[in-house]
């Protein structure tokens, strides 16, 4: 089974414009022909509550469309936030490679 992935960059800063841009990227990815969505945290140092809320909204929309969403390249601070909120049980987290996504879905 060949997977078509679409990567969304999570914003480094979380002002209103950045969150709106993230939502637009997520909507575009969800409506695309991608079968898997990756949210890339490579450049993100910190995620606040509004950032987590934006991520949850995108996750719910992707799930409604039957598209799995994976978080990629999260740092220890973000991992801790996900653990404290119990969201580590909701989100699939991978390191860097799309090969890991194929393994996780199969």
RONU-667133 format. One record per residue (C-alpha): x, y, z. Coordinates in pm, whole numbers. Each point is the difference from the previous one (the first is absolute). Example, Ala and Ser with C-alpha at 12.3 -4.5 7.8 and 13.67 -1.06 7.14 Angstrom:
<pts>
     east    north       up
     1230     -450      780
      137      344      -66
</pts>
This chain:
<pts>
     east    north       up
        0        0        0
      152      329     -106
      -62      294      229
      -20      357     -115
      113      221      285
      -45      371       47
      218      186      248
     -126      301      192
      249      224      180
     -111       84      352
       65      372       62
      299      106      209
     -195      287      151
     -368      -13       81
     -155      335      -71
     -343       21     -164
      143       17     -351
      220     -308       54
     -288     -204      140
     -225      107     -288
      274      -99     -247
       37     -339      172
     -376      -59      -21
        5       88     -371
      291     -239      -64
     -180     -274      192
     -325       59     -189
      184      -10     -333
      178     -322       97
     -320     -165      122
     -182       91     -323
      292     -116     -217
       50     -351     -135
      250      -75      279
      -67     -316      196
      218       95      300
       69      335      164
      327       83      174
       29      300      230
      365       99       13
      128      157      325
      365       25     -108
       29      375       68
     -241       17      295
      153       58      342
     -315       57      205
     -372      -71      -38
     -262      183      207
     -364      -83       67
     -123      182     -315
      250     -203     -202
     -125     -324      153
     -358      105      -72
       88       73     -365
      161     -343      -24
     -303     -175      153
     -237      176     -240
      209     -107     -299
       20     -356      136
     -379      -22       37
      -54      129     -353
      251     -249     -140
     -160     -285      191
     -345       95     -133
      143      -33     -352
      163     -334       84
      354      133      -32
      252      -95      268
      209      284      140
      349      -49      138
      218      242      195
      358       10     -114
      321      125      165
     -143      120      332
      237      114      273
       -4      -96      369
     -208      302      106
     -275      -79     -248
       15     -370       89
      -43       93      368
     -299      224      -78
     -163     -282     -195
       64     -242      288
     -135      240      265
     -319       56     -198
      -41     -367      -93
       25       89     -367
      299     -232      -43
     -263     -277       -2
     -187      173     -284
      278      109     -234
      237     -233     -182
      355      131       28
      280      -88     -241
      358      119      -20
       95      107     -353
      -70     -251     -272
     -311      -68     -208
      105     -368       -6
     -104      -10      367
     -344      125      -98
      -47     -285     -246
       99     -249      271
     -237      156      253
     -302      -15     -233
       51     -347     -146
</pts>
